[in-house]
Amino acid sequence: MNKKVLDTINKYGMIKSGCKVVAALSGGADSVAMTHCLYKLSKELGFTLTACHINHTLRAQESERDYRFVEQFCKERGIPLVVFREDITALAEKTSQSIETAARDRRYLRFSQCAYNDGDVIATAHTLNDSAETVIYNMIRGSGLKGIAGIPPVRDNIIRPLIECTRADIERYCEENALEFVTDSTNLTDDYTRNKIRHSVIPVLNEIFPAALTNIKKLTDAVREDENCLEAMAVIKKESDGTYDAKIINSKPDAVKKRMIINILREYGFEVNSFRVNEVANGILCGEFKAQYAKGKYLCCKNFKIYCQSDDENRSLQESFCIDIDLNKCCEYTAAGKNIKFSLYNKTDFENLRNNHKIDLKNFIDYDKITDKVYLRQKKSGDAVKLWKRSGTKTLKKLFNEAKMTAQQKSRTHLLCDVSGIIWIEGFGAAERVHADKNTQNILLIESADLTEENSK
């Protein structure tokens, strides 16, 4: 088995010379065989070995027996050992998780605390049997390719040196090296679905076809290649305004489209399931979609722009205003405690005004560049603009944050828009596309005054 493990380590580049390997040592046959094998390979491969044992305190005296066994095993071989004692029952109750989930999450947290340096790796004793059990379990749950790909040999800094070894290999290795181990009594029952697969399904498969496990490995290798290819095709970048383009997603084959949606859901911190993925895929086809997938958080799509929105942003939008503006005459409008004045000049009149008054040049608008209907409104999620004399397009979120504006200031900042987008932002000036230049014939001047500030004086 040493050679098989060494070949697996080299095949997947699991261990680099000079690194630390943290072996997850429960005391069971698999973890004992792995730790012993790594112990024998450590000098050859030039790495340091540390064992980590988690006492879940779930099986009373049995848990203490496991701890004492692991302690003695490491002491006899001079392997450094780190032990964590956890009250998993209390943790599961506190976090509203199942015992299995709470235990797994806490195990990997503790392992990562031992493998804290760059290059450190965590070795877990998953075998080919474990991977086959995972494939069967995920198949009957209706999983996609990722589930059928089984347990990956390497994931981040987690390695599985025994992933190409069968349970028979492990038992033979322990016997040949006179290695004792402990047995978790819960593994002997059929109380858990995986145990039923282990005790009832795998033996039948091996009886029907002796090479069943080997062929399942061939399947997982092929599926993993396909999955990695599709994942690479499903990379989607945010637009300059911080949104995702639904048109790009809609143009992809379903296999790629759904992976893009999964990546977006995860990006925004939403739990992923097949119902949500299909709901989003159908919803964004028409460019308009909104669904609440977490408390106070929504996935939204408007005009084929996908973004995340919180309840605070929702309330802001519900309280926002949108006022149609008639620019054919000099006019003033009041909204959110602000007075916004629009004045229209021809080129000659404007030059006279400019020569006699101090006017902020950033508020000049080329009237003839405005497209169709014009209206005043507040900021909305996904807004972006390229301002006059500023480089690049920026989201208003970033623009306002850079200006260190408060939430109230942001909500009271006025935007003038046409059907092509933002024309002018109060305090920031005109968009580059409509700013007046030497060829401008008709000029719109916009002036704003905060009535609340005036009243407070």
C-alpha positions in Angstrom: 0.0 0.0 0.0 2.9 2.3 0.6 3.6 2.4 -3.1 0.0 3.1 -4.0 -0.2 6.0 -1.5 3.2 7.4 -2.8 1.9 7.2 -6.4 -1.3 9.0 -5.4 0.6 11.7 -3.6 2.9 12.3 -6.6 0.0 12.0 -9.2 -1.9 14.8 -7.6 1.0 16.8 -6.2 -0.4 16.5 -2.7 2.7 17.2 -0.6 5.6 19.6 -1.2 9.0 19.1 0.4 9.4 21.1 3.6 5.6 21.4 4.3 3.7 20.3 7.3 1.1 17.5 7.0 -1.7 17.5 9.6 -3.1 13.9 9.7 -6.7 13.6 10.9 -6.4 10.7 13.3 -9.6 9.3 14.8 -8.1 6.0 15.8 -10.0 3.9 13.3 -8.3 1.6 10.8 -8.3 4.0 7.9 -6.8 7.0 9.8 -4.3 4.7 11.6 -3.1 3.2 8.3 -2.8 6.7 6.7 -0.9 8.2 9.6 1.4 5.3 9.8 2.0 5.3 6.1 2.7 9.1 6.1 5.0 8.6 9.1 7.1 6.1 7.0 7.1 8.4 3.9 7.9 11.7 5.8 11.7 11.4 5.5 11.6 10.3 1.9 9.3 13.2 0.9 10.8 15.7 3.3 7.8 16.8 5.2 6.9 17.1 8.9 4.0 15.2 10.3 1.6 16.2 13.0 -1.5 14.3 14.1 -4.8 16.0 15.1 -7.5 14.2 17.1 -11.0 15.5 17.8 -12.8 14.1 20.8 -16.5 14.7 20.0 -17.6 13.5 23.5 -20.5 11.8 21.7 -19.9 8.2 22.8 -18.9 8.7 26.5 -16.3 6.0 27.5 -15.7 5.0 23.9 -14.7 8.6 23.0 -12.2 8.6 25.9 -10.9 5.1 24.8 -10.3 6.5 21.3 -8.4 9.5 22.7 -6.2 7.3 24.9 -5.4 5.0 22.0 -4.4 7.9 19.7 -2.3 9.4 22.4 -0.4 6.1 22.9 -0.1 5.5 19.1 1.6 8.9 18.5 3.8 8.6 21.6 5.3 5.3 20.5 6.3 6.8 17.2 7.2 10.3 18.3 4.5 11.9 16.2 3.4 15.3 17.6 -0.3 15.2 18.6 -2.9 18.0 18.9 -6.1 17.1 20.7 -9.4 19.1 20.8 -12.3 18.2 23.1 -15.7 19.3 21.7 -19.2 19.2 23.1 -20.8 18.5 19.7 -24.3 17.9 21.1 -24.4 21.4 22.6 -22.8 22.9 19.4 -25.4 21.2 17.2 -28.3 22.6 19.4 -26.8 26.1 19.4 -26.3 26.2 15.6 -29.5 24.3 14.7 -27.4 21.7 12.8 -27.5 18.0 12.8 -25.0 16.2 14.9 -23.1 15.0 11.8 -22.9 18.4 10.2 -21.9 20.1 13.4 -19.2 17.5 14.0 -17.9 17.7 10.4 -17.7 21.5 10.4 -16.0 21.6 13.8 -13.5 19.0 12.7 -12.4 20.9 9.7 -12.2 24.1 11.7 -9.8 22.5 14.2 -7.8 20.9 11.4 -7.3 24.3 9.7 -6.2 25.8 13.0 -3.3 23.2 13.0 -2.5 23.8 9.3 -2.2 27.5 9.6 0.9 28.3 7.5 0.9 28.6 3.7 1.8 25.3 2.2 0.5 23.3 5.2 -1.9 20.5 4.2 -4.6 18.5 6.0 -4.6 14.7 5.3 -7.9 12.9 5.7 -8.3 9.1 5.5 -11.0 8.9 2.8 -10.7 5.7 0.7 -11.9 4.5 -2.6 -14.8 2.8 -0.7 -15.7 6.1 0.8 -15.7 7.8 -2.6 -17.9 5.0 -4.1 -20.3 5.3 -1.2 -20.5 9.1 -1.8 -21.2 8.5 -5.5 -24.1 6.1 -4.7 -25.5 8.3 -2.0 -25.5 11.4 -4.3 -27.0 9.4 -7.2 -30.0 8.4 -5.1 -30.4 12.0 -4.0 -30.5 13.2 -7.6 -27.2 15.0 -7.5 -25.5 16.6 -10.5 -22.0 15.9 -11.9 -20.2 17.4 -8.8 -21.9 14.9 -6.6 -21.2 12.0 -8.9 -17.5 13.0 -9.1 -17.1 11.5 -5.7 -14.6 12.7 -3.1 -11.9 14.8 -4.8 -8.3 13.7 -4.2 -7.4 17.4 -3.4 -9.6 20.2 -2.3 -7.9 23.5 -1.4 -5.3 22.4 1.3 -7.1 19.1 2.1 -5.5 15.9 0.6 -6.7 12.3 0.5 -3.6 10.0 0.2 -5.8 6.9 0.5 -8.3 7.8 -2.1 -7.1 5.1 -4.5 -6.9 2.4 -1.8 -9.8 0.1 -1.0 -10.9 -0.9 2.5 -9.4 -4.3 1.8 -6.0 -2.6 1.2 -6.3 -0.9 4.5 -7.1 -4.0 6.4 -4.2 -5.9 4.8 -1.8 -3.0 5.6 -2.8 -3.0 9.2 -2.4 -6.7 9.4 1.0 -6.7 7.7 2.3 -3.9 10.0 0.7 -5.2 13.2 -1.3 -2.0 13.6 -4.0 -2.0 16.2 -7.0 0.4 15.8 -10.3 1.2 17.5 -13.8 0.7 16.1 -16.5 3.3 16.3 -19.6 1.3 17.3 -21.9 3.6 15.3 -20.2 2.4 12.1 -21.4 -1.1 12.8 -25.1 -0.2 12.8 -27.4 0.7 9.8 -28.7 3.8 11.6 -27.2 6.1 9.0 -27.8 6.0 5.2 -24.1 5.7 4.5 -23.7 2.7 6.7 -26.5 1.0 4.9 -24.8 1.6 1.6 -21.5 0.4 3.1 -22.9 -2.8 4.6 -25.6 -3.7 2.0 -25.0 -2.1 -1.3 -21.2 -2.2 -1.9 -20.9 -5.9 -1.1 -23.6 -6.7 -3.6 -21.9 -4.6 -6.3 -18.6 -6.4 -5.6 -20.4 -9.7 -5.9 -22.0 -8.8 -9.2 -18.8 -7.3 -10.6 -15.5 -7.7 -8.7 -14.0 -4.6 -10.4 -17.0 -2.4 -9.3 -15.0 0.0 -7.1 -12.2 0.3 -9.8 -14.8 1.1 -12.4 -16.6 3.6 -10.1 -13.2 5.3 -9.8 -12.9 5.5 -13.6 -16.3 7.1 -13.6 -15.5 9.7 -11.0 -12.2 10.6 -12.8 -14.1 11.1 -16.1 -16.9 13.0 -14.4 -14.5 15.2 -12.5 -12.8 16.2 -15.8 -16.1 17.1 -17.3 -17.2 19.1 -14.2 -13.9 21.0 -14.1 -14.3 21.9 -17.8 -17.9 23.2 -17.3 -16.9 25.1 -14.2 -14.2 26.9 -16.2 -16.8 27.8 -18.9 -19.1 29.1 -16.2 -16.8 31.8 -14.9 -18.7 35.1 -15.0 -17.3 38.5 -14.2 -19.2 41.5 -12.8 -20.0 44.4 -15.1 -18.5 47.8 -14.4 -21.6 48.8 -12.4 -21.3 45.8 -10.1 -24.1 43.7 -11.7 -24.1 40.5 -13.7 -25.3 40.5 -17.2 -28.3 38.1 -17.6 -28.0 38.3 -21.4 -24.6 36.6 -21.2 -26.0 33.9 -18.9 -29.1 33.4 -21.1 -26.9 32.8 -24.2 -25.1 29.8 -22.6 -26.0 26.1 -22.8 -28.1 25.0 -19.8 -25.2 23.2 -18.1 -23.1 26.3 -18.2 -26.0 28.7 -17.4 -26.9 26.8 -14.2 -23.4 26.8 -13.0 -23.1 30.5 -13.5 -26.3 31.0 -11.5 -24.9 28.7 -8.7 -21.7 30.9 -8.6 -23.8 34.1 -8.4 -26.0 32.7 -5.6 -22.9 31.7 -3.6 -21.3 35.1 -4.3 -24.2 36.8 -2.6 -24.3 34.3 0.3 -27.5 32.5 -0.7 -28.0 28.8 -0.1 -28.0 26.8 -3.3 -30.5 24.2 -4.3 -31.9 22.9 -7.6 -35.3 24.7 -7.2 -33.6 28.1 -6.8 -31.2 27.5 -9.7 -34.1 26.6 -12.0 -36.3 29.5 -10.7 -33.5 32.0 -11.4 -32.8 30.5 -14.8 -36.4 30.8 -15.9 -36.9 34.2 -14.2 -34.0 36.0 -15.9 -35.1 35.0 -19.4 -37.3 38.1 -19.7 -34.8 40.3 -17.8 -37.1 40.9 -14.8 -36.9 38.8 -11.7 -36.9 39.2 -7.9 -36.9 36.6 -5.1 -36.1 36.6 -1.4 -33.5 33.9 -0.7 -32.4 35.0 2.8 -33.8 37.1 5.6 -33.8 40.7 4.4 -31.9 39.9 1.1 -33.2 39.5 -2.4 -31.7 38.4 -5.8 -33.0 40.8 -8.4 -32.8 41.2 -12.1 -33.9 44.4 -13.9 -33.3 45.2 -17.5 -31.1 42.1 -17.6 -28.9 43.3 -14.8 -28.6 40.8 -11.9 -27.8 42.2 -8.4 -28.4 41.6 -4.7 -30.6 43.9 -2.8 -31.2 44.3 1.0 -34.4 45.4 2.9 -32.7 48.7 3.5 -32.3 49.3 -0.2 -35.9 48.1 -0.7 -37.2 50.7 1.7 -35.2 53.4 0.1 -36.6 52.5 -3.3 -40.2 52.4 -1.9 -39.7 55.9 -0.5 -38.0 57.2 -3.6 -39.5 59.7 -6.0 -39.5 59.8 -9.8 -40.7 63.2 -11.2 -41.2 63.9 -14.9 -39.3 67.1 -15.9 -40.4 69.6 -18.6 -37.3 71.3 -19.8 -38.9 73.4 -22.5 -39.2 76.2 -20.0 -37.4 77.5 -16.9 -38.6 75.4 -14.0 -38.0 74.4 -10.4 -38.9 71.3 -8.5 -38.8 70.3 -4.9 -38.3 66.8 -3.6 -36.6 65.2 -0.5 -36.0 68.7 1.0 -34.1 69.9 -2.1 -34.9 72.6 -4.6 -33.7 71.8 -8.1 -33.7 74.6 -10.7 -33.4 74.0 -14.5 -32.6 77.0 -16.8 -32.3 76.7 -20.6 -30.1 79.1 -22.5 -28.9 79.6 -26.1 -25.2 79.9 -26.7 -25.1 83.7 -26.7 -27.2 84.2 -23.5 -25.2 81.6 -21.7 -21.9 83.3 -22.5 -23.3 86.6 -21.1 -24.4 84.7 -18.0 -21.1 83.0 -17.6 -19.1 86.3 -17.9 -21.1 88.0 -15.2 -21.7 85.1 -12.7 -19.6 82.4 -11.1 -21.0 79.1 -12.4 -19.9 75.6 -11.7 -18.8 74.2 -15.1 -19.6 70.6 -14.2 -23.3 71.5 -14.2 -23.5 72.4 -17.9 -25.6 70.1 -20.0 -25.8 70.0 -23.8 -29.6 70.1 -24.1 -29.6 68.6 -27.6 -27.8 65.5 -26.4 -30.6 64.6 -24.0 -32.7 61.6 -25.2 -36.5 61.8 -25.0 -38.2 61.8 -21.6 -36.4 63.4 -18.6 -37.0 62.7 -14.9 -35.6 63.3 -11.4 -35.1 60.4 -9.1 -32.9 58.9 -6.3 -30.1 56.4 -6.7 -31.1 52.8 -7.5 -29.0 49.6 -7.1 -26.8 49.1 -10.1 -26.6 52.7 -11.2 -23.3 53.7 -12.9 -22.1 56.7 -14.8 -19.0 58.2 -16.5 -18.8 61.7 -15.2 -17.3 64.7 -17.1 -13.5 65.0 -16.7 -13.3 61.7 -14.7 -11.7 58.5 -15.9 -13.8 55.4 -16.3 -17.3 54.4 -15.4 -18.1 54.0 -11.7 -21.1 52.7 -9.8 -22.8 55.3 -7.7 -22.3 53.1 -4.7 -18.5 53.4 -5.2 -18.8 57.1 -6.1 -20.8 57.9 -3.0 -18.6 55.8 -0.7 -15.5 57.5 -2.0 -17.1 60.8 -1.1 -17.8 59.4 2.4 -21.5 60.2 2.2 -23.9 59.1 4.9 -26.8 56.9 4.1 -29.1 59.9 4.5 -27.0 62.0 2.1 -27.1 59.2 -0.5 -30.9 58.8 -0.3 -31.4 62.6 -0.7 -29.0 63.0 -3.7 -30.9 63.8 -6.9 -30.3 62.3 -10.3 -31.5 63.7 -13.6 -32.0 60.9 -16.1 -33.2 60.2 -19.6 -33.9 57.0 -21.4 -30.2 56.4 -22.0 -29.3 56.7 -18.3 -28.0 59.3 -15.9 -27.5 62.8 -17.2 -26.5 64.6 -14.0 -25.8 63.8 -10.3 -26.3 66.5 -7.6 -22.9 67.5 -6.2 -21.0 65.5 -8.9 -22.1 67.2 -12.1 -22.9 66.0 -15.6 -22.3 62.7 -17.4 -19.6 62.9 -20.0 -22.0 61.9 -22.8 -24.2 65.1 -22.3 -21.7 67.7 -21.0 -21.6 70.9 -23.0 -18.6 71.4 -25.3 -17.5 74.0 -28.0 -20.1 72.8 -30.4 -23.0 73.1 -28.0 -25.9 75.4 -29.1 -28.4 75.0 -26.3 -27.3 74.7 -22.7 -29.2 73.4 -19.7 -27.9 74.7 -16.4 -28.9 72.8 -13.2 -28.7 74.3 -9.8 -29.6 72.7 -6.4 -30.3 74.1 -3.0 -30.8 72.1 0.3 -33.9 73.6 1.9 -33.3 71.9 5.2 -29.9 73.6 5.5 -31.4 76.9 4.7 -34.1 76.5 7.3 -31.6 75.5 9.9 -29.6 78.8 9.5 
